[in-house]
Amino acid sequence: MIDSKWTRQWPELFNELSDDQARAIVSAVDNSVLEGWKPAREDLELMTRSAREDLSWEEFAAQAVAAGKRVNIG
């Protein structure tokens, strides 16, 4: 597994992901953090579940909307 703040903070979320999948998620999170996003565990859980294809499109969309309502920028 790749080493990052996120994989160290919530290693269980990255189980069963390839290094490429984990790297893509970490990169997306890191880039968004540079823009002011403060991700919660639920945000990374949604991203990793999506990468593992543990969600239907409808479940992903509903959870993404809910996550968007609690976004913490600033």
C-alpha positions in Angstrom: 0.0 0.0 0.0 1.2 3.5 -0.7 2.2 5.7 2.2 0.2 8.9 2.8 -1.5 10.8 5.6 -4.8 9.2 4.5 -3.6 5.6 4.3 -2.1 6.0 7.7 -5.1 7.7 9.2 -7.7 5.2 7.9 -5.8 2.1 6.6 -8.9 -0.1 6.8 -10.5 2.0 4.0 -7.7 1.2 1.6 -7.9 -2.6 2.1 -8.5 -4.5 -1.1 -7.5 -1.5 -3.3 -4.6 -1.8 -5.8 -1.8 0.7 -5.4 -3.1 2.5 -8.5 -6.5 2.9 -7.0 -5.2 4.1 -3.7 -2.8 6.5 -5.4 -5.6 8.0 -7.4 -7.8 8.5 -4.3 -4.9 10.0 -2.3 -4.0 12.3 -5.2 -7.6 13.5 -5.6 -7.9 14.1 -1.9 -4.5 15.9 -1.6 -5.4 18.2 -4.6 -8.8 19.0 -3.0 -7.2 19.7 0.4 -4.9 22.2 -1.4 -8.1 24.0 -2.4 -9.4 24.1 1.1 -11.4 20.9 1.5 -11.2 19.2 4.9 -12.2 15.6 4.2 -13.9 13.5 6.8 -13.6 9.7 7.1 -17.0 9.4 5.4 -15.6 11.1 2.3 -12.8 8.7 1.9 -15.0 5.8 2.7 -17.3 6.8 -0.2 -14.3 7.2 -2.5 -12.8 3.8 -1.6 -16.1 2.0 -1.7 -16.7 3.4 -5.2 -13.2 2.3 -6.3 -14.0 -1.2 -5.0 -17.3 -1.1 -6.8 -19.2 -1.7 -3.5 -21.9 0.8 -4.5 -24.5 1.0 -7.2 -24.6 4.3 -9.2 -27.7 5.3 -7.3 -26.1 4.7 -3.9 -23.0 6.6 -4.9 -25.0 9.5 -6.2 -27.2 9.7 -3.0 -24.1 9.5 -0.8 -22.3 12.1 -2.9 -25.2 14.5 -2.6 -25.3 14.0 1.2 -21.5 14.5 1.4 -21.8 17.7 -0.6 -24.3 19.1 2.0 -21.7 18.7 4.7 -18.7 20.0 2.8 -16.3 22.0 5.0 -14.4 24.5 3.0 -12.3 27.2 4.5 
